[in-house]
């Protein structure tokens, strides 16, 4: 199953039958393999997956990185279509455009040490907000929660704060913002004032929400005119498609990057709030690796139990390889003061899967030299590079080492 999990694309039962015969000398038909995909097989592979989750290695690179927080929780979900026959287990959104069957994987990790905090396979119809609300009990005192707008709900934020946690989020464009005196904030007036005062950044203590207003710190950055115009063009295209007009309120807010947080100014200065939020982009790179390297979204028609075995096997392989990368990352950073590209490392470990498995199944005196050569390859060609028009993770990392 793990070999099939390493394949970026369809892995047929015939392929599996040949692989078992070649690697283990066991003769079994493809029907014999298919018959073994049942509830007990899913429970078995899931138990291994859960055991590996519980035994993750601490991949802390530098103990000073964001040391003011207990954990830095980065969360998002990836969704992809499934064959129509799966709609009973994983209902999609239906309609002419969207799929009748679709799956979501909620993924959360700790940016301080690389440990995975949550992986949950659900129907794509289950919203990010539902996930956020159901899992607020996981938040501990001192945790920093960084999420995208899909998880934005003031009642969730309230629970995070009550648990002693911290949050950073973009401000949702439909959320009302009030001054301490109860007057609604006018973003058009705010833009004119900042322009006259030649201010590019400021912060306000405000209340958000319609009914139960939540006190929060609002950090405001004026965006360049080019970005503002691009936002308007994108919003107007979407509005035209759906038959409505872009509101004046949206146009006013589009002038800014608007971030909310309950972290005090002396713990996180105004100019660092948006920089820290950018760490959330790492989860987008993770999902890209899942799809491009492991083909987790390339699901051809199969039964439910086989699908779940395949998904858990792929996620198990991702966890194992992630642990190897955590160790290498920490070691190389201490040796050279540079960060490895996790995307490149995942690709190489996937390409070398068959060789690594062969060495581990039949270990001999050559295994150490093989692993050393693999580490040498990674040290030469797998350093993190700067991305055009985007803050590099290593820059964020350096900024938040106190």
C-alpha positions as CSV (number, residue, x, y, z in Angstrom):
1,X,0.0,0.0,0.0
2,X,2.8,2.5,0.8
3,X,4.4,1.8,-2.6
4,X,1.1,2.6,-4.2
5,X,0.9,5.7,-2.0
6,X,4.2,6.9,-3.5
7,X,2.8,6.8,-7.1
8,X,1.7,10.1,-8.5
9,X,-1.3,8.9,-10.4
10,X,-3.4,5.7,-10.7
11,X,-2.1,2.6,-9.1
12,X,-4.0,-0.4,-10.5
13,X,-4.7,-3.7,-8.7
14,X,-2.7,-5.4,-11.4
15,X,0.2,-3.2,-10.6
16,X,-0.2,-4.0,-6.9
17,X,-0.3,-7.7,-7.7
18,X,3.0,-7.5,-9.6
19,X,4.6,-5.3,-7.0
20,X,3.8,-7.8,-4.2
21,X,5.2,-10.7,-6.2
22,X,8.4,-8.8,-7.2
23,X,9.2,-7.4,-3.8
24,X,8.0,-10.1,-1.4
25,X,7.6,-13.2,-3.5
26,X,3.9,-13.5,-2.7
27,X,1.6,-14.6,-5.5
28,X,-1.9,-13.0,-5.2
29,X,-4.4,-12.0,-7.8
30,X,-5.7,-8.5,-8.3
31,X,-9.1,-9.8,-7.1
32,X,-7.5,-11.2,-4.0
33,X,-6.0,-7.8,-3.2
34,X,-9.3,-6.0,-3.9
35,X,-11.1,-8.4,-1.5
36,X,-8.7,-7.3,1.3
37,X,-9.9,-3.7,1.1
38,X,-12.5,-3.7,3.8
39,X,-13.3,-2.0,7.1
40,X,-10.6,-3.9,9.0
41,X,-8.0,-2.8,6.4
42,X,-9.0,0.8,6.9
43,X,-8.9,0.5,10.6
44,X,-5.4,-1.1,10.4
45,X,-3.9,1.5,8.2
46,X,-5.6,4.3,10.2
47,X,-4.2,2.9,13.4
48,X,-0.6,3.0,12.0
49,X,-1.3,6.6,10.8
50,X,-2.6,7.6,14.2
51,X,0.4,6.0,16.0
52,X,2.8,7.9,13.7
53,X,0.9,11.1,14.4
54,X,1.4,10.5,18.2
55,X,5.1,9.8,17.8
56,X,6.2,12.7,15.7
57,X,9.7,14.0,16.2
58,X,10.3,17.6,17.3
59,X,11.7,19.5,14.3
60,X,12.4,22.8,16.1
61,X,15.1,24.6,14.1
62,X,15.8,27.4,16.5
63,X,14.4,27.6,20.0
64,X,14.2,31.4,19.7
65,X,11.8,31.3,16.8
66,X,8.5,32.9,17.9
67,X,9.3,31.8,21.5
68,X,6.6,34.1,22.9
69,X,4.0,31.6,21.7
70,X,3.3,28.0,22.9
71,X,2.5,26.8,19.4
72,X,1.9,28.6,16.1
73,X,-1.1,26.8,14.6
74,X,-1.4,27.1,10.8
75,X,-4.5,25.6,9.4
76,X,-6.3,25.3,6.0
77,X,-8.2,22.8,4.0
78,X,-7.7,21.3,0.5
79,X,-10.6,20.1,-1.5
80,X,-10.8,17.9,-4.6
81,X,-13.3,16.1,-6.7
82,X,-14.0,12.3,-6.5
83,X,-15.6,9.8,-8.8
84,X,-19.4,10.1,-8.8
85,X,-19.8,6.8,-7.2
86,X,-18.4,8.2,-3.9
87,X,-21.2,10.8,-3.5
88,X,-22.8,8.7,-0.7
89,X,-19.7,8.9,1.5
90,X,-18.4,12.2,0.3
91,X,-21.2,14.4,-1.1
92,X,-20.1,17.3,-3.2
93,X,-21.9,20.5,-4.0
94,X,-23.8,19.2,-7.0
95,X,-25.0,21.4,-9.9
96,X,-23.7,21.7,-13.5
97,X,-20.3,23.0,-12.6
98,X,-19.3,21.4,-9.3
99,X,-18.8,17.8,-8.6
100,X,-21.4,15.5,-7.0
101,X,-18.7,13.9,-4.9
102,X,-15.8,15.8,-3.3
103,X,-13.5,15.4,-0.4
104,X,-11.8,17.9,2.0
105,X,-8.7,17.4,4.2
106,X,-8.4,19.7,7.1
107,X,-4.7,20.1,7.9
108,X,-3.0,22.0,10.8
109,X,0.6,22.1,11.8
110,X,2.8,23.9,14.3
111,X,5.1,26.3,12.5
112,X,7.6,26.3,15.4
113,X,8.5,22.6,15.2
114,X,6.9,21.2,12.1
115,X,4.6,18.8,14.0
116,X,1.3,18.0,12.5
117,X,-1.5,18.9,14.9
118,X,-4.6,17.7,12.9
119,X,-5.4,15.8,9.7
120,X,-9.1,15.2,9.2
121,X,-10.7,13.7,6.1
122,X,-14.3,14.9,5.5
123,X,-16.9,15.7,2.9
124,X,-16.1,18.9,1.0
125,X,-19.5,20.2,2.1
126,X,-18.3,20.5,5.7
127,X,-17.2,24.1,5.9
128,X,-14.0,25.5,7.4
129,X,-16.1,27.4,9.9
130,X,-17.7,24.1,11.1
131,X,-14.2,22.7,11.6
132,X,-13.1,25.8,13.5
133,X,-16.1,25.8,15.8
134,X,-15.9,22.0,16.6
135,X,-12.2,22.1,17.4
136,X,-11.9,25.2,19.6
137,X,-11.3,22.9,22.5
138,X,-7.9,22.0,21.0
139,X,-6.6,25.5,21.6
140,X,-4.3,25.9,24.6
141,X,-3.0,28.9,26.6
142,X,-0.3,30.7,24.6
143,X,-1.2,29.2,21.2
144,X,-1.2,31.5,18.2
145,X,-3.9,30.6,15.7
146,X,-3.3,31.8,12.1
147,X,-6.0,31.0,9.5
148,X,-7.6,32.3,6.3
149,X,-11.0,34.0,6.0
150,X,-12.9,30.7,5.6
151,X,-12.5,30.2,9.4
152,X,-13.5,33.7,10.2
153,X,-16.2,33.9,12.9
154,X,-16.2,36.2,15.9
155,X,-17.7,33.4,18.1
156,X,-14.6,31.2,17.3
157,X,-12.3,34.1,18.0
158,X,-14.0,34.7,21.3
159,X,-13.4,31.0,22.3
160,X,-9.7,31.3,21.3
161,X,-9.3,34.4,23.5
162,X,-11.1,32.8,26.4
163,X,-8.7,29.8,26.2
164,X,-5.8,32.1,26.6
165,X,-4.8,31.9,22.9
166,X,-3.8,34.5,20.4
167,X,-5.0,35.0,16.8
168,X,-4.1,36.7,13.6
169,X,-6.5,37.0,10.7
170,X,-7.4,39.2,7.9
171,X,-10.6,41.2,8.5
172,X,-13.6,39.8,6.6
173,X,-15.0,42.5,4.2
174,X,-18.5,41.9,5.5
175,X,-17.7,42.3,9.2
176,X,-18.8,45.6,10.8
177,X,-16.1,47.6,12.6
178,X,-16.9,50.0,15.5
179,X,-14.9,52.6,17.3
180,X,-14.8,52.4,21.2
181,X,-17.5,55.1,21.2
182,X,-19.9,52.8,19.2
183,X,-19.6,54.7,16.0
184,X,-19.0,52.6,12.8
185,X,-15.5,53.0,11.3
186,X,-15.5,54.8,7.9
187,X,-12.7,53.4,5.8
188,X,-13.1,56.0,3.1
189,X,-12.6,58.8,5.7
190,X,-9.7,56.8,7.2
191,X,-8.0,56.6,3.8
192,X,-8.3,60.3,3.3
193,X,-6.9,61.0,6.7
194,X,-3.9,58.7,6.2
195,X,-3.2,60.2,2.8
196,X,-3.2,63.7,4.2
197,X,-1.0,62.7,7.1
198,X,1.2,60.6,4.8
199,X,0.7,57.6,6.9
200,X,1.1,54.1,5.3
201,X,0.3,52.2,8.5
202,X,-1.6,52.6,11.7
203,X,-3.6,50.6,14.2
204,X,-6.8,51.1,16.1
205,X,-8.5,49.4,19.1
206,X,-12.0,48.5,17.7
207,X,-14.9,46.2,18.2
208,X,-16.1,43.8,15.5
209,X,-19.4,42.0,15.0
210,X,-23.0,43.0,14.8
211,X,-24.5,41.5,17.9
212,X,-21.9,40.6,20.5
213,X,-19.1,43.0,19.7
214,X,-15.6,41.7,20.2
215,X,-12.7,44.0,21.3
216,X,-9.8,43.6,19.0
217,X,-6.7,45.3,17.6
218,X,-7.0,46.4,14.0
219,X,-3.7,46.8,12.0
220,X,-4.1,48.9,8.9
221,X,-1.7,49.0,5.9
222,X,-2.3,51.1,2.8
223,X,-1.7,49.1,-0.3
224,X,0.0,50.5,-3.5
225,X,-2.4,51.8,-6.1
226,X,-1.6,49.0,-8.5
227,X,-2.7,46.4,-6.0
228,X,-5.9,48.4,-5.3
229,X,-6.8,48.6,-9.0
230,X,-6.2,44.8,-9.4
231,X,-8.5,44.1,-6.4
232,X,-11.2,46.3,-8.0
233,X,-10.9,44.6,-11.4
234,X,-11.1,41.2,-9.8
235,X,-14.1,42.1,-7.7
236,X,-15.9,43.8,-10.6
237,X,-15.5,40.6,-12.8
238,X,-16.9,38.5,-10.0
239,X,-19.8,40.9,-9.4
240,X,-20.7,41.0,-13.1
241,X,-20.7,37.2,-13.2
242,X,-23.1,37.0,-10.2
243,X,-25.2,40.0,-11.2
244,X,-24.5,42.6,-8.5
245,X,-22.5,45.8,-8.1
246,X,-19.3,46.2,-6.1
247,X,-20.3,48.3,-3.0
248,X,-18.6,51.5,-2.0
249,X,-17.7,49.9,1.3
250,X,-15.8,47.2,-0.4
251,X,-14.0,49.8,-2.6
252,X,-13.0,51.7,0.6
253,X,-11.7,48.6,2.4
254,X,-9.8,47.5,-0.7
255,X,-7.4,50.4,-0.2
256,X,-6.0,48.5,2.8
257,X,-4.6,45.3,4.1
258,X,-6.7,44.9,7.3
259,X,-5.5,42.5,10.0
260,X,-7.0,41.7,13.4
261,X,-5.2,40.3,16.4
262,X,-5.4,40.2,20.2
263,X,-1.6,40.2,20.5
264,X,-0.4,43.3,22.4
265,X,1.6,45.9,20.6
266,X,4.7,45.4,22.8
267,X,4.6,41.6,22.0
268,X,4.1,42.1,18.3
269,X,4.8,45.6,16.7
270,X,2.4,46.9,14.1
271,X,4.8,46.3,11.2
272,X,5.3,42.7,12.1
273,X,1.6,41.6,12.2
274,X,1.2,41.2,8.4
275,X,4.7,39.7,8.1
276,X,3.8,37.0,10.6
277,X,0.5,36.3,8.8
278,X,2.4,35.5,5.7
279,X,3.7,32.4,7.4
280,X,0.3,30.9,6.5
281,X,1.4,30.7,2.9
282,X,3.4,27.6,3.9
283,X,0.3,25.5,4.0
284,X,-0.5,26.4,0.4
285,X,3.0,25.0,-0.6
286,X,2.2,21.9,1.5
287,X,-1.0,21.2,-0.4
288,X,0.8,21.9,-3.7
289,X,3.4,19.2,-2.7
290,X,0.6,16.7,-1.8
291,X,-0.9,17.1,-5.2
292,X,2.1,17.5,-7.5
293,X,4.4,15.0,-5.7
294,X,2.0,12.4,-4.2
295,X,-1.0,12.8,-6.5
296,X,-3.3,12.8,-3.5
297,X,-6.1,14.3,-5.6
298,X,-5.7,11.9,-8.5
299,X,-8.4,9.4,-7.5
300,X,-9.7,7.0,-10.2
301,X,-12.9,5.0,-9.6
302,X,-12.6,2.6,-6.6
303,X,-14.7,1.5,-3.6
304,X,-14.8,3.4,-0.4
305,X,-12.5,1.1,1.7
306,X,-9.8,1.1,-1.0
307,X,-10.0,4.9,-1.2
308,X,-9.6,5.4,2.5
309,X,-6.7,2.9,2.6
310,X,-5.0,4.8,-0.2
311,X,-5.6,8.2,1.4
312,X,-4.3,7.1,4.8
313,X,-1.3,5.4,3.2
314,X,-0.4,8.6,1.3
315,X,-0.8,10.7,4.4
316,X,1.3,8.2,6.4
317,X,4.1,8.4,3.8
318,X,3.9,12.3,3.9
319,X,4.2,12.2,7.7
320,X,7.2,9.9,7.7
321,X,9.0,11.9,5.0
322,X,8.1,15.1,6.8
323,X,9.8,13.7,9.9
324,X,13.0,12.9,8.0
325,X,13.0,16.4,6.5
326,X,12.5,17.9,10.0
327,X,15.6,16.2,11.2
328,X,17.7,17.1,8.1
329,X,16.4,20.7,8.3
330,X,17.4,21.1,11.9
331,X,20.8,19.5,11.3
332,X,21.7,21.5,8.2
333,X,20.6,24.8,9.7
334,X,22.9,24.2,12.7
335,X,25.7,23.3,10.3
336,X,25.3,26.0,7.6
337,X,22.7,28.5,8.9
338,X,20.5,27.9,5.9
339,X,17.0,26.4,5.5
340,X,16.2,23.5,3.2
341,X,13.3,23.6,0.7
342,X,10.7,21.2,2.0
343,X,9.1,21.0,-1.4
344,X,12.4,19.9,-3.0
345,X,13.1,17.4,-0.2
346,X,9.7,15.8,-0.5
347,X,10.2,15.4,-4.2
348,X,13.6,13.7,-3.8
349,X,12.3,11.4,-1.0
350,X,9.4,10.4,-3.2
351,X,11.7,9.7,-6.2
352,X,14.0,7.6,-4.0
353,X,11.1,5.7,-2.2
354,X,11.8,2.4,-3.9
355,X,15.5,2.5,-3.2
356,X,15.0,3.6,0.4
357,X,12.4,0.8,1.0
358,X,14.8,-1.8,-0.5
359,X,17.6,-0.7,1.7
360,X,15.4,-0.8,4.8
361,X,13.9,-4.3,4.0
362,X,17.3,-5.8,3.3
363,X,19.8,-3.7,5.3
364,X,23.5,-4.4,4.8
365,X,26.8,-2.5,5.2
366,X,25.9,-0.3,2.3
367,X,22.9,1.4,3.8
368,X,24.9,4.0,5.7
369,X,26.7,5.1,2.6
370,X,23.4,5.2,0.7
371,X,21.8,7.5,3.3
372,X,24.9,9.6,3.4
373,X,24.9,10.1,-0.3
374,X,21.2,11.0,-0.1
375,X,21.9,13.6,2.6
376,X,24.8,14.9,0.5
377,X,22.5,15.3,-2.5
378,X,20.0,17.2,-0.5
379,X,22.7,19.5,1.0
380,X,23.9,20.5,-2.5
381,X,20.6,21.1,-4.4
382,X,17.8,21.6,-1.9
383,X,18.3,25.0,-0.3
384,X,15.3,27.4,-0.1
385,X,15.3,30.0,-2.8
386,X,13.6,33.4,-2.9
387,X,10.2,33.5,-4.6
388,X,9.5,36.4,-7.0
389,X,7.1,39.0,-5.5
390,X,6.6,37.0,-2.3
391,X,8.3,37.2,1.1
392,X,10.5,34.1,1.5
393,X,9.9,31.9,4.5
394,X,13.6,32.3,5.5
395,X,13.1,36.0,5.7
396,X,10.1,35.5,8.0
397,X,12.1,33.0,10.0
398,X,15.0,35.5,10.5
399,X,12.6,38.3,11.4
400,X,11.0,36.4,14.3
401,X,14.1,35.0,15.9
402,X,14.5,37.1,19.0
